[in-house]
Amino acid sequence: MTTDTETGTGEPSLTVDELAARAGVTVRTVRFYGTKGLLPPPVIGARRVGHYGPEHLARLALIEELQRQGMTLAAIERHLRALPPGLSAHDLAIHRAVVASWAPEAVESVTREELARLAGRPLADEDVERLAAMDVIAREDDGRFRVDTGLLRLGVELLDVPLSQETLLAARTALIEHSRAAAADLSRLLREAVAERAPQEVKSLSAHMHPLVVEALLTTFQRSLREELRAWLTDPCA
């Protein structure tokens, strides 16, 4: 049940207990997210009671979706900090719909033996260290490994590439920086194009666009790389 108090936007507000119940989390979780800066502070009303609005509820739903995709709390903090300030509940719902429909394969927690089975080959300690350096896997406190199944095949193939780990990591950094820049531009264009649509419609449209955008990016990159390699191999001064 909502209270009679309203937030600064004029929307009916929720107490922390009501917000937690609506979001399906504990009050302790809400307060923890607040201390970490994942949630903006509530509006303080009479008797020093904090009141939360629709944006808080939408942000909690987005955090839950990001966690479902395997993101760590630190990664979620960076993701939320990168969002434009002042997003409405509708904007956050659209962002969540895009995240849900464009999400990579789930991150799994596996043992060393299960990791080798997923990789399709035995993995020496050096192989495991290289996969960890490439952020394909991460060691957990209990000795298990968090593995990005979408990247594992590529990571295993890179183990046999006759290049130093430093070169591979530098190439990875370059790819990440440029892909994030492209993703930011595409995300901005998508948000502007669907700003007035319902979140469920955005999710459906985004899921339809996903393979098309990936194919377009791959084709464009392959063409650009081919042109760069051709120029490098034919340049007598290179």
C-alpha positions in Angstrom: 0.0 0.0 0.0 1.3 3.4 -0.9 1.4 6.3 1.6 -0.2 9.6 1.3 3.1 11.3 1.1 4.4 12.2 -2.4 7.9 12.5 -3.8 9.2 15.7 -5.4 7.8 14.5 -8.7 4.2 14.3 -7.4 4.2 10.5 -7.5 2.8 8.5 -4.6 5.8 7.3 -2.5 6.7 4.1 -0.7 8.3 3.6 2.7 11.4 1.5 2.8 9.3 -1.5 3.9 6.8 -1.0 1.1 9.6 -0.6 -1.4 11.4 -3.8 -0.3 8.1 -5.7 -0.4 7.3 -4.4 -3.9 10.8 -5.2 -5.2 11.0 -8.6 -3.6 14.1 -7.8 -1.5 14.8 -7.2 2.1 14.9 -3.8 3.8 18.6 -4.5 4.6 19.3 -4.9 0.9 17.6 -1.6 0.1 19.7 0.2 2.7 22.8 -1.6 1.5 22.3 -0.5 -2.1 21.7 3.0 -0.8 25.0 3.1 1.1 26.8 1.8 -2.0 25.2 4.6 -4.2 23.2 2.1 -6.3 20.0 3.8 -5.1 19.5 7.6 -4.8 18.6 8.8 -1.3 14.9 8.9 -0.4 12.9 12.0 0.1 12.8 12.7 3.9 9.3 13.5 5.0 7.5 14.1 8.3 9.0 12.4 11.4 12.2 11.8 9.4 10.7 9.0 7.4 12.3 8.3 4.0 10.0 8.0 1.0 10.9 6.3 -2.2 9.4 6.8 -5.7 8.9 4.8 -8.9 12.5 5.4 -10.0 13.8 3.6 -6.9 11.6 0.6 -7.7 12.6 0.6 -11.4 16.3 0.9 -10.4 16.0 -2.1 -8.0 14.4 -4.1 -10.9 17.4 -3.1 -13.1 19.9 -4.2 -10.5 18.1 -7.5 -10.2 18.3 -8.0 -14.0 22.0 -7.1 -14.0 22.7 -9.6 -11.2 20.8 -12.2 -13.2 23.2 -11.7 -16.1 26.1 -12.6 -13.7 27.4 -9.1 -13.1 29.3 -8.5 -9.9 28.3 -5.7 -7.5 31.3 -3.7 -8.6 30.4 -4.1 -12.3 26.8 -3.0 -11.5 28.1 0.1 -9.7 30.1 1.0 -12.8 27.2 0.3 -15.1 24.8 2.5 -13.1 27.3 5.3 -12.8 27.6 5.3 -16.6 23.8 5.9 -17.1 22.7 9.4 -17.8 21.5 11.3 -14.7 17.9 11.9 -14.0 16.5 8.8 -15.7 12.7 8.3 -15.1 11.2 5.0 -14.1 10.1 4.6 -17.7 13.6 5.2 -18.9 15.0 2.7 -16.5 12.3 0.1 -17.5 13.4 0.5 -21.1 17.0 0.1 -20.2 16.2 -3.1 -18.3 14.2 -4.4 -21.3 17.2 -3.9 -23.5 19.6 -5.5 -21.0 17.3 -8.5 -20.7 16.9 -9.0 -24.4 20.6 -8.4 -25.3 22.1 -10.3 -22.4 25.0 -12.6 -23.1 24.9 -16.3 -22.1 24.7 -16.9 -18.4 27.8 -16.9 -16.3 28.2 -20.3 -14.6 30.0 -21.4 -11.5 32.0 -24.6 -12.1 34.7 -26.8 -10.6 38.1 -27.3 -12.3 36.9 -30.6 -13.8 33.7 -29.1 -15.1 35.7 -26.2 -16.6 37.9 -28.6 -18.5 34.8 -30.4 -19.8 33.3 -27.2 -21.0 36.6 -26.2 -22.6 36.7 -29.6 -24.4 40.3 -30.2 -23.5 42.6 -30.6 -20.5 43.7 -27.3 -19.0 47.1 -26.8 -17.5 47.6 -24.3 -14.6 49.1 -21.9 -17.2 46.0 -22.2 -19.4 43.8 -21.4 -16.4 45.9 -18.4 -15.6 45.7 -17.1 -19.2 41.9 -17.6 -19.3 41.7 -15.7 -16.0 43.9 -12.9 -17.3 41.5 -12.5 -20.3 38.5 -12.3 -17.9 37.0 -15.4 -19.4 37.0 -17.1 -16.0 37.4 -15.8 -12.4 38.4 -17.7 -9.3 35.9 -17.9 -6.5 36.7 -18.1 -2.8 35.6 -21.8 -2.6 38.0 -22.9 -5.4 35.3 -22.9 -8.1 35.4 -20.8 -11.2 33.0 -18.3 -12.6 33.1 -18.8 -16.4 31.6 -16.7 -19.2 30.3 -19.5 -21.4 29.9 -17.2 -24.3 33.6 -16.3 -24.2 35.0 -19.7 -23.2 35.3 -21.1 -26.7 37.1 -18.0 -28.0 39.4 -18.0 -24.9 40.4 -21.6 -25.4 41.2 -21.0 -29.1 43.4 -18.1 -28.1 45.4 -20.4 -25.9 47.0 -21.9 -29.0 47.6 -18.5 -30.8 51.4 -18.0 -31.0 51.3 -14.5 -29.5 52.4 -13.3 -26.0 49.8 -12.8 -23.3 50.7 -9.1 -23.2 49.8 -8.8 -26.9 46.5 -10.6 -26.5 45.6 -8.5 -23.5 46.5 -5.3 -25.4 44.3 -6.4 -28.3 41.5 -7.2 -25.9 41.7 -3.8 -24.3 41.5 -2.1 -27.8 38.5 -4.2 -28.8 36.7 -3.5 -25.5 37.3 0.3 -25.7 36.1 0.6 -29.3 33.1 -1.8 -28.8 32.0 0.1 -25.7 32.1 3.3 -27.7 30.1 1.8 -30.4 27.6 0.3 -27.9 27.2 3.6 -26.2 26.4 5.3 -29.5 24.0 2.6 -30.5 22.3 2.6 -27.1 21.8 6.3 -27.3 20.2 6.0 -30.8 18.0 3.2 -29.6 16.8 5.1 -26.5 15.9 8.1 -28.6 14.1 6.0 -31.1 11.9 4.1 -28.6 11.6 6.7 -25.8 7.8 6.8 -26.1 7.2 3.0 -26.4 6.2 0.6 -23.7 9.0 -1.4 -22.1 7.6 -4.8 -23.3 7.5 -3.5 -26.9 11.1 -2.2 -26.5 12.2 -5.7 -25.3 10.6 -7.4 -28.3 12.1 -4.9 -30.7 15.5 -5.0 -29.1 15.6 -8.8 -29.2 14.8 -8.6 -32.9 17.5 -6.1 -33.6 20.2 -7.9 -31.6 21.3 -10.4 -34.2 21.1 -7.8 -36.9 23.3 -5.4 -35.0 25.9 -8.1 -34.1 26.0 -9.2 -37.8 26.5 -5.6 -38.9 29.2 -5.0 -36.4 31.0 -8.2 -37.3 30.8 -7.5 -41.1 32.0 -3.9 -40.6 34.9 -5.0 -38.4 36.0 -7.8 -40.8 36.0 -5.4 -43.7 37.9 -2.7 -41.8 40.5 -5.3 -40.5 40.9 -6.7 -44.0 41.6 -3.2 -45.4 44.1 -2.5 -42.6 45.9 -5.8 -43.2 46.0 -5.2 -46.9 47.5 -1.8 -46.5 50.1 -3.1 -44.0 51.2 -6.0 -46.2 51.4 -3.9 -49.4 53.1 -0.9 -47.8 56.8 -1.1 -48.7 57.7 1.2 -45.8 55.8 -0.9 -43.2 
